[in-house]
Amino acid sequence: MCSHPSTCPPAAADDRVLAVPVSRRPEQGWTLLCNGVVVFDDDGELLPDGAVVLTRPWSLASAGG
């Protein structure tokens, strides 16, 4: 899939976000990498097979009172 000198990590690899960006849309908050992964500014990822990866642990704030 890559046409640049070094091959990018595959979408299933742990280092997949080190692939070369092929399209950036900062106004929309995402970057498409050459391995097909979409990286979002909020640290989420969308893999080519449609799987969602949340790299930041999210938790709901308690409604303390």
TIDRENLO-603338 format. One line per field, with one value per atom (N, C-alpha, C): residue in one letter; x, y, z; atom name; chain. Coordinates in nm, 4 decimals. Layout:
BEGIN
rokol: c(a	...)
east: c(X	...)
north: c(Y	...)
up: c(Z	...)
lumkol: c(CA	...)
sekol: c(A	...)
//
This chain:
BEGIN
rokol: c(m	m	m	c	c	c	s	s	s	h	h	h	p	p	p	s	s	s	t	t	t	c	c	c	p	p	p	p	p	p	a	a	a	a	a	a	a	a	a	d	d	d	d	d	d	r	r	r	v	v	v	l	l	l	a	a	a	v	v	v	p	p	p	v	v	v	s	s	s	r	r	r	r	r	r	p	p	p	e	e	e	q	q	q	g	g	g	w	w	w	t	t	t	l	l	l	l	l	l	c	c	c	n	n	n	g	g	g	v	v	v	v	v	v	v	v	v	f	f	f	d	d	d	d	d	d	d	d	d	g	g	g	e	e	e	l	l	l	l	l	l	p	p	p	d	d	d	g	g	g	a	a	a	v	v	v	v	v	v	l	l	l	t	t	t	r	r	r	p	p	p	w	w	w	s	s	s	l	l	l	a	a	a	s	s	s	a	a	a	g	g	g	g	g	g)
east: c(0.0822	0.0000	0.0873	0.2023	0.2909	0.3729	0.3942	0.4780	0.6028	0.6236	0.7426	0.8531	0.9772	1.0926	1.0797	1.0392	1.0252	0.8791	0.8585	0.7233	0.6618	0.5387	0.4691	0.4193	0.4016	0.3473	0.2039	0.1661	0.0285	-0.0729	-0.1963	-0.3029	-0.3217	-0.2876	-0.3053	-0.1874	-0.0794	0.0402	0.0218	0.0931	0.0855	0.1362	0.2305	0.2871	0.2226	0.0963	0.0252	0.0177	0.0187	0.0052	0.1332	0.2402	0.3649	0.3678	0.2594	0.2508	0.2465	0.2772	0.2824	0.1410	0.1141	-0.0166	-0.0330	-0.1497	-0.1784	-0.2846	-0.3614	-0.4631	-0.4860	-0.4925	-0.5171	-0.6349	-0.7211	-0.8346	-0.8397	-0.7475	-0.7428	-0.8713	-0.9416	-1.0670	-1.1746	-1.1596	-1.2524	-1.1934	-1.0632	-1.0013	-0.9542	-0.9174	-0.8707	-0.7590	-0.6833	-0.5755	-0.5850	-0.5767	-0.5749	-0.4297	-0.3923	-0.2577	-0.2536	-0.1339	-0.1225	-0.1594	-0.1648	-0.2056	-0.3568	-0.4301	-0.5758	-0.6346	-0.5529	-0.6001	-0.6351	-0.7477	-0.7851	-0.7583	-0.6762	-0.6417	-0.7162	-0.7847	-0.8611	-0.7860	-0.8109	-0.7431	-0.7718	-0.8812	-0.9143	-0.8493	-0.7502	-0.6734	-0.7450	-0.8572	-0.9230	-0.8697	-0.8911	-0.8477	-0.9597	-0.9683	-1.0607	-0.9772	-0.9838	-0.9055	-0.9784	-0.9073	-0.9703	-1.0870	-1.0871	-1.1966	-1.3169	-1.3096	-1.4202	-1.4086	-1.3061	-1.2872	-1.2448	-1.2950	-1.2630	-1.1623	-1.0585	-0.9570	-0.9534	-0.9764	-0.9659	-0.8331	-0.7411	-0.6093	-0.6045	-0.7057	-0.7143	-0.8243	-0.7961	-0.9020	-1.0086	-1.1305	-1.2396	-1.3194	-1.3654	-1.4524	-1.5549	-1.6677	-1.7736	-1.7461	-1.7650	-1.7502	-1.8700	-1.8419	-1.9519	-2.0264	-2.1529	-2.2365	-2.2453	-2.1312	-2.1257	-2.2147	-2.2534	-2.3448	-2.3384)
north: c(-0.1190	0.0000	0.1263	0.1209	0.2377	0.2499	0.3738	0.3958	0.4762	0.5043	0.5770	0.4779	0.5243	0.4342	0.3307	0.3711	0.2737	0.2308	0.1041	0.0503	0.0900	0.1318	0.1709	0.0478	0.0614	-0.0502	-0.0808	-0.2070	-0.2426	-0.1888	-0.1836	-0.1289	-0.2077	-0.3349	-0.4171	-0.4087	-0.3440	-0.3360	-0.2334	-0.2527	-0.1595	-0.0207	-0.0126	0.1164	0.1724	0.1363	0.1745	0.3255	0.4041	0.5495	0.6157	0.5377	0.5914	0.5904	0.5458	0.5450	0.6884	0.7037	0.8355	0.8889	1.0138	1.0744	1.0986	1.0659	1.0905	1.1981	1.2238	1.3283	1.3803	1.5128	1.5741	1.6686	1.6632	1.7554	1.8096	1.9020	1.9532	2.0243	2.0834	2.1508	2.0512	1.9256	1.8198	1.7289	1.7429	1.6697	1.5292	1.5016	1.3670	1.3692	1.2577	1.2367	1.0935	1.0765	0.9440	0.9040	0.7863	0.7347	0.6394	0.6166	0.5337	0.3876	0.3434	0.2058	0.1936	0.3028	0.2988	0.3365	0.3658	0.4034	0.5520	0.5857	0.7253	0.7568	0.8583	0.9001	1.0300	1.0338	1.1515	1.2322	1.3619	1.4510	1.4170	1.3498	1.3141	1.1829	1.1361	1.0144	0.8859	0.8928	0.7731	0.7344	0.6092	0.5588	0.4760	0.4797	0.3954	0.3117	0.1800	0.0884	0.0616	0.0157	-0.0081	-0.1073	-0.1991	-0.2963	-0.2423	-0.1148	-0.0520	-0.0592	-0.1253	-0.1350	0.0001	0.0318	0.1566	0.1273	0.2104	0.1970	0.3277	0.3193	0.4371	0.4280	0.5162	0.5105	0.5875	0.6674	0.7390	0.6735	0.6346	0.5740	0.6780	0.6491	0.7412	0.6921	0.7833	0.7470	0.8578	0.8211	0.9196	0.9899	1.1176	1.1938	1.1632	1.1453	1.1176	1.2471	1.2341	1.3501	1.3614	1.3909	1.3997	1.5090	1.4957	1.5953	1.6169)
up: c(0.0000	0.0000	0.0000	0.0633	0.0695	-0.0587	-0.1016	-0.2184	-0.1830	-0.0545	-0.0128	0.0244	0.0415	0.0588	0.1708	0.2888	0.3972	0.4089	0.4359	0.4479	0.5807	0.5787	0.7010	0.7760	0.9080	0.9851	0.9416	0.9433	0.9060	1.0072	0.9666	1.0507	1.1802	1.1817	1.3014	1.3983	1.3586	1.4432	1.5553	1.6650	1.7774	1.7402	1.6462	1.6068	1.4800	1.4542	1.3312	1.3112	1.4191	1.4056	1.3559	1.3376	1.2848	1.1322	1.0706	0.9245	0.8717	0.7454	0.6814	0.6562	0.6963	0.6667	0.5168	0.4642	0.3226	0.3043	0.4090	0.4037	0.5447	0.5558	0.6872	0.6766	0.7752	0.7846	0.9278	0.9608	1.0976	1.1397	1.0441	1.0783	1.1194	1.0778	1.1158	1.2227	1.2495	1.3589	1.3266	1.2001	1.1673	1.0645	1.0635	0.9672	0.9162	0.7843	0.7222	0.6989	0.7469	0.7281	0.6099	0.5550	0.4345	0.4587	0.5828	0.6118	0.6282	0.6024	0.6075	0.7417	0.8401	0.9734	0.9729	1.0348	1.0552	1.2021	1.2251	1.3609	1.3901	1.5038	1.5427	1.6474	1.6500	1.7440	1.8895	1.9176	2.0557	2.0984	2.0207	2.0473	2.0082	1.9422	1.8938	1.7566	1.7198	1.5900	1.5287	1.3969	1.3223	1.2279	1.2445	1.1621	1.0309	0.9286	0.7984	0.8027	0.8992	0.9081	0.9849	1.0273	1.0987	1.2498	1.3011	1.4458	1.5020	1.6195	1.6876	1.7979	1.8049	1.9091	1.9860	2.1170	2.2023	2.2753	2.2417	2.3038	2.4347	2.4604	2.5874	2.6699	2.7938	2.8755	2.9105	2.8753	2.9016	3.0209	3.1015	3.2126	3.2298	3.2805	3.3048	3.4364	3.4373	3.5612	3.6511	3.7775	3.8711	3.9001	3.9218	3.9535	4.1052	4.1646	4.3118	4.3646	4.4893	4.5395	4.6814)
lumkol: c(N	CA	C	N	CA	C	N	CA	C	N	CA	C	N	CA	C	N	CA	C	N	CA	C	N	CA	C	N	CA	C	N	CA	C	N	CA	C	N	CA	C	N	CA	C	N	CA	C	N	CA	C	N	CA	C	N	CA	C	N	CA	C	N	CA	C	N	CA	C	N	CA	C	N	CA	C	N	CA	C	N	CA	C	N	CA	C	N	CA	C	N	CA	C	N	CA	C	N	CA	C	N	CA	C	N	CA	C	N	CA	C	N	CA	C	N	CA	C	N	CA	C	N	CA	C	N	CA	C	N	CA	C	N	CA	C	N	CA	C	N	CA	C	N	CA	C	N	CA	C	N	CA	C	N	CA	C	N	CA	C	N	CA	C	N	CA	C	N	CA	C	N	CA	C	N	CA	C	N	CA	C	N	CA	C	N	CA	C	N	CA	C	N	CA	C	N	CA	C	N	CA	C	N	CA	C	N	CA	C	N	CA	C	N	CA	C	N	CA	C	N	CA	C	N	CA	C)
sekol: c(A	A	A	A	A	A	A	A	A	A	A	A	A	A	A	A	A	A	A	A	A	A	A	A	A	A	A	A	A	A	A	A	A	A	A	A	A	A	A	A	A	A	A	A	A	A	A	A	A	A	A	A	A	A	A	A	A	A	A	A	A	A	A	A	A	A	A	A	A	A	A	A	A	A	A	A	A	A	A	A	A	A	A	A	A	A	A	A	A	A	A	A	A	A	A	A	A	A	A	A	A	A	A	A	A	A	A	A	A	A	A	A	A	A	A	A	A	A	A	A	A	A	A	A	A	A	A	A	A	A	A	A	A	A	A	A	A	A	A	A	A	A	A	A	A	A	A	A	A	A	A	A	A	A	A	A	A	A	A	A	A	A	A	A	A	A	A	A	A	A	A	A	A	A	A	A	A	A	A	A	A	A	A	A	A	A	A	A	A	A	A	A	A	A	A)
//
